[in-house]
Structures are given as structure tokens and as C-alpha cells.
Amino acid sequence: MTRKKNFTPYANEADVLEIGNLMLENRIDRITVSGDVDLTADKQGLQDARRLHEIVGAIVAALEARELPDQLPPPELKTVDNPFN
């Protein structure tokens, strides 16, 4: 099942798009894809495949429109004191 929702790649740290059990999580510097989806040979499978095609196309277009580094630097990690000690 496809949940209808606008998803602008790399726009925020909040949007999540679900297609079947596949989740695409929006971030400012990456899209995390996890889970799975069965693209069945029926009308629902066609609908899911079209939605997946649409969102991957939007991701590619967003990347092509940017000046990209060769590779992102590792994220900065911040250590905080344990409040339970």
C-alpha cells in the first residue's frame, strides 16, 4: 500500500514515505531506504512501482541539480555526559 504524501528529497529531517513495507526517510544530506516492497503483477503492484519510480526520479533530479562533493565527510559526533551517573 502506498501512503500518499508529498516528499521533497533532501528538504528536511522529518518526511518519511512508505511504499509497502519500504520506508524512505528524508534527511538534509541523505535519503535512507529500508524495508521491502513486493511489486506484484497486479494493479496495486503497478501503483507501487509507479510511486517508487516517481520518487527515485525526484531523488536523481535533486542530486543532479546540486554541486556534489566526491563523498560526504563523516558526521560530527558529539559526546554528552551521562545524566544517570
HUJOQUI-V430983 format. One record per backbone hydrogen bond with DSSP energy under -1.0 kcal/mol. NH is the residue of the N-H (numbers start at 0). CO is the residue of the C=O. Records with the same first field share a line. If there is no record, write none. Layout:
NH->CO ; CO
This chain:
2->17
10->7
16->23
18->21
19->0
20->35
21->18
22->33
23->16
24->31
25->14
31->24
33->22
39->37
41->39
45->41
46->42
47->43
48->44
49->45
50->46
51->47
52->48
53->49
54->50
55->51
56->52
57->53
58->54
59->55
60->56
61->57
62->58
63->59
64->60
65->62
84->81
